[in-house]
Amino acid sequence: MERVYTIPLRREYRKAAIWRRTKRAMNEVRTFLSKHMKSDDVRIGTDVNEFLWKHGGKNPPHKVKVTVTKDENNVVKASLFTQSNG
């Protein structure tokens, strides 16, 4: 199964201290995918991690668009959404 999600992060990471915002955003990505894909085994790709940490720990993006796949063993893998031309 493959899906594309736009995950809103701002409402959740504003609840954390300023220096802990990106870590809170990473936890929110994991929680969101666990809830929507109905699996506890969520693996976040390095491209998503680098995208969230691009501006440091204090200024994560407000939302992130990811492509999510779930295999037959209920392992959920998330990677950054890329739109191919063609």
C-alpha positions as a Python dict, from the first residue, in 0.01 Angstrom:
ca = {
    (1, 'M'): (0, 0, 0),
    (2, 'E'): (132, 344, -90),
    (3, 'R'): (-7, 681, 14),
    (4, 'V'): (96, 1047, 6),
    (5, 'Y'): (37, 1259, 316),
    (6, 'T'): (91, 1625, 397),
    (7, 'I'): (164, 1625, 768),
    (8, 'P'): (89, 1948, 958),
    (9, 'L'): (356, 2010, 1221),
    (10, 'R'): (314, 2366, 1347),
    (11, 'R'): (35, 2307, 1598),
    (12, 'E'): (231, 2031, 1771),
    (13, 'Y'): (584, 2172, 1775),
    (14, 'R'): (462, 2504, 1917),
    (15, 'K'): (380, 2313, 2236),
    (16, 'A'): (750, 2239, 2291),
    (17, 'A'): (1034, 2462, 2404),
    (18, 'I'): (1196, 2661, 2123),
    (19, 'W'): (1521, 2463, 2128),
    (20, 'R'): (1327, 2132, 2116),
    (21, 'R'): (1087, 2209, 1829),
    (22, 'T'): (1242, 1996, 1554),
    (23, 'K'): (1264, 1694, 1781),
    (24, 'R'): (895, 1739, 1865),
    (25, 'A'): (818, 1765, 1492),
    (26, 'M'): (998, 1434, 1430),
    (27, 'N'): (792, 1270, 1704),
    (28, 'E'): (476, 1411, 1549),
    (29, 'V'): (564, 1264, 1207),
    (30, 'R'): (607, 923, 1369),
    (31, 'T'): (280, 955, 1566),
    (32, 'F'): (85, 1075, 1261),
    (33, 'L'): (205, 786, 1044),
    (34, 'S'): (146, 530, 1317),
    (35, 'K'): (-211, 651, 1358),
    (36, 'H'): (-300, 680, 989),
    (37, 'M'): (-125, 365, 864),
    (38, 'K'): (-229, 156, 1170),
    (39, 'S'): (116, 21, 1249),
    (40, 'D'): (363, 64, 1534),
    (41, 'D'): (672, -6, 1322),
    (42, 'V'): (739, 329, 1150),
    (43, 'R'): (1070, 397, 975),
    (44, 'I'): (1141, 755, 871),
    (45, 'G'): (1384, 802, 583),
    (46, 'T'): (1699, 1009, 605),
    (47, 'D'): (1565, 1251, 343),
    (48, 'V'): (1269, 1340, 569),
    (49, 'N'): (1503, 1374, 866),
    (50, 'E'): (1738, 1607, 675),
    (51, 'F'): (1444, 1812, 548),
    (52, 'L'): (1312, 1869, 901),
    (53, 'W'): (1653, 1950, 1049),
    (54, 'K'): (1763, 2172, 756),
    (55, 'H'): (1715, 2496, 955),
    (56, 'G'): (1831, 2358, 1288),
    (57, 'G'): (1651, 2253, 1602),
    (58, 'K'): (1460, 2577, 1654),
    (59, 'N'): (1293, 2634, 1315),
    (60, 'P'): (1135, 2325, 1155),
    (61, 'P'): (904, 2357, 852),
    (62, 'H'): (532, 2405, 913),
    (63, 'K'): (436, 2097, 712),
    (64, 'V'): (602, 1811, 527),
    (65, 'K'): (477, 1604, 234),
    (66, 'V'): (577, 1238, 246),
    (67, 'T'): (523, 922, 46),
    (68, 'V'): (444, 630, 274),
    (69, 'T'): (457, 260, 192),
    (70, 'K'): (341, -31, 405),
    (71, 'D'): (455, -385, 333),
    (72, 'E'): (302, -719, 429),
    (73, 'N'): (493, -725, 762),
    (74, 'N'): (326, -397, 873),
    (75, 'V'): (652, -203, 835),
    (76, 'V'): (578, 158, 739),
    (77, 'K'): (850, 347, 551),
    (78, 'A'): (830, 722, 488),
    (79, 'S'): (1030, 915, 231),
    (80, 'L'): (1012, 1272, 110),
    (81, 'F'): (759, 1332, -168),
    (82, 'T'): (912, 1393, -508),
    (83, 'Q'): (702, 1455, -813),
    (84, 'S'): (845, 1299, -1129),
    (85, 'N'): (789, 1461, -1466),
    (86, 'G'): (689, 1199, -1712),
}
